[in-house]
Amino acid sequence: GMTGGFAYVLDLEGDFYDRCNHELIEIHRISSEAMEAHRHHLRSVLTDYVNETQSAWGQELLAEFESYQRKFWLVKPKAANIKELLKNTRANPQ
């Protein structure tokens, strides 16, 4: 499960919204102005990943981040407060 956590999902096919169980989770586009902190967090996670792995796909995502950001969703349990998600991550990085 996702007890208190969250995930970023890259929706290349454009069908993720329709495939989710909306009874259990909420999903939010990270491209909205209100999600700026999450865009920065995702970019930071991708940068760390690319630095550690030299992933060509990761490098492409970073190079074209402005285009790809519109295809990312933030997925969280309904019970989780979206404003608290990054605070919990920064306090307890995994």
C-alpha positions as CSV (number, residue, x, y, z in Angstrom):
1,G,0.0,0.0,0.0
2,M,0.9,3.7,0.1
3,T,0.4,4.4,3.8
4,G,1.1,8.1,4.1
5,G,3.3,8.1,1.0
6,F,3.0,9.3,-2.6
7,A,4.2,8.5,-6.0
8,Y,4.9,10.3,-9.3
9,V,3.5,8.5,-12.3
10,L,4.6,9.4,-15.9
11,D,1.5,8.9,-18.1
12,L,2.9,8.5,-21.6
13,E,-0.3,6.9,-22.9
14,G,-2.7,9.5,-21.4
15,D,-4.9,6.8,-19.9
16,F,-3.8,6.8,-16.3
17,Y,-6.7,8.8,-14.9
18,D,-9.2,6.3,-16.3
19,R,-7.3,3.3,-15.0
20,C,-7.1,4.5,-11.3
21,N,-9.3,3.4,-8.4
22,H,-10.5,6.8,-7.4
23,E,-12.1,5.4,-4.3
24,L,-8.7,4.8,-2.7
25,I,-6.5,7.5,-4.1
26,E,-6.4,11.1,-5.4
27,I,-4.3,12.1,-8.3
28,H,-3.1,15.6,-9.2
29,R,-1.3,17.0,-12.2
30,I,2.1,18.4,-11.1
31,S,2.0,21.0,-13.9
32,S,-0.4,23.3,-12.0
33,E,1.0,26.4,-10.3
34,A,0.0,25.0,-6.9
35,M,2.2,22.0,-7.4
36,E,5.5,23.9,-8.0
37,A,7.2,22.3,-4.9
38,H,6.4,18.9,-6.2
39,R,7.8,19.7,-9.7
40,H,11.0,20.8,-7.9
41,H,11.0,17.7,-5.8
42,L,10.5,15.4,-8.9
43,R,13.2,17.2,-10.8
44,S,15.6,16.7,-7.8
45,V,14.7,13.0,-7.6
46,L,15.3,12.6,-11.3
47,T,18.6,14.5,-11.1
48,D,19.9,12.3,-8.3
49,Y,18.8,9.2,-10.2
50,V,20.6,10.3,-13.4
51,N,23.8,11.2,-11.4
52,E,23.8,7.7,-9.8
53,T,22.8,5.7,-12.9
54,Q,23.7,7.7,-16.0
55,S,20.3,6.7,-17.3
56,A,19.7,7.9,-20.9
57,W,15.9,7.9,-20.3
58,G,16.4,9.9,-17.1
59,Q,18.6,12.4,-19.0
60,E,15.9,12.8,-21.6
61,L,13.2,13.4,-19.0
62,L,15.4,16.1,-17.4
63,A,16.4,17.7,-20.7
64,E,12.7,17.9,-21.8
65,F,11.2,18.4,-18.3
66,E,9.1,21.3,-19.3
67,S,7.3,19.1,-21.8
68,Y,7.2,15.9,-19.7
69,Q,5.9,17.6,-16.6
70,R,2.4,17.8,-18.1
71,K,2.4,14.0,-18.3
72,F,3.2,13.4,-14.6
73,W,0.6,12.7,-11.9
74,L,1.1,12.9,-8.2
75,V,-0.7,9.9,-6.6
76,K,-1.6,9.9,-2.9
77,P,-3.9,8.1,-0.5
78,K,-7.2,10.0,0.0
79,A,-6.4,10.3,3.7
80,A,-3.0,12.0,3.1
81,N,-2.8,15.8,3.3
82,I,-1.2,17.0,0.1
83,K,0.4,19.9,1.9
84,E,2.2,17.6,4.3
85,L,3.6,15.1,1.7
86,L,6.9,16.9,1.1
87,K,7.4,17.8,4.7
88,N,7.3,14.1,5.6
89,T,9.7,13.2,2.8
90,R,12.2,15.9,3.8
91,A,12.0,14.8,7.5
92,N,12.4,11.1,6.6
93,P,14.2,10.6,3.3
94,Q,14.2,7.1,2.0
